[in-house]
Amino acid sequence: MVRYVILMKVKADTTDDQYAAVLQGAEAMLAKRRGIVSHSLGRDLGLRDTAWSFATVIDFEDEDAYWAFHSDEEHDRYRRDVMAGVAESTAFCHIHV
């Protein structure tokens, strides 16, 4: 299984409506994807001072499932139309679990 972890720092002027669009768009996209075993996402709880405002964790069945998702047209559109508008910086990590 491949675990994909995405951390994002949003721009200072990101509104609650934009946060909602990020969450709703991701949930809708991930819910219908084959090869995804599980996923979780949300805003940072603010328990500590951190550079990251948002996190997503996606578990894929295997690397093929990850690459199918990564190269998907809907995923590209989501990154371009939703994420790019609010993201100041992003970090990624992929591990086998």
Residue pairs with C-beta under 8 A, 6 or more apart in sequence:
1 37
1 59
1 60
1 61
1 62
1 96
1 97
2 59
2 60
2 61
2 62
2 63
2 65
2 66
2 94
2 95
2 96
2 97
3 57
3 58
3 59
3 60
3 94
3 95
3 96
3 97
4 56
4 57
4 58
4 59
4 60
4 66
4 92
4 93
4 94
5 55
5 56
5 57
5 92
5 93
5 94
5 95
6 55
6 56
6 57
6 58
6 90
6 91
6 92
7 52
7 54
7 55
7 90
7 91
7 92
8 52
8 53
8 54
8 55
8 56
8 83
8 86
8 87
8 88
8 89
8 90
8 91
9 51
9 52
9 53
9 54
9 87
9 88
9 89
9 90
10 18
10 19
10 53
10 54
10 86
10 87
10 88
11 86
11 87
11 88
12 88
14 53
14 86
18 85
18 86
19 43
19 54
19 86
21 82
22 54
22 82
22 83
22 86
23 41
23 42
25 78
25 82
26 41
26 56
26 78
27 41
29 74
29 75
29 78
30 36
30 39
30 41
30 58
33 69
33 72
34 65
34 68
35 60
35 61
35 62
35 64
35 65
35 66
35 68
35 69
36 58
36 59
36 60
36 61
36 65
36 69
37 59
37 60
37 61
38 58
38 59
39 56
39 57
39 58
39 59
40 56
40 57
41 54
41 55
41 56
41 57
42 54
42 55
43 53
43 54
44 50
44 52
44 53
44 54
44 55
52 91
58 69
59 97
60 66
60 69
66 94
69 75
83 90
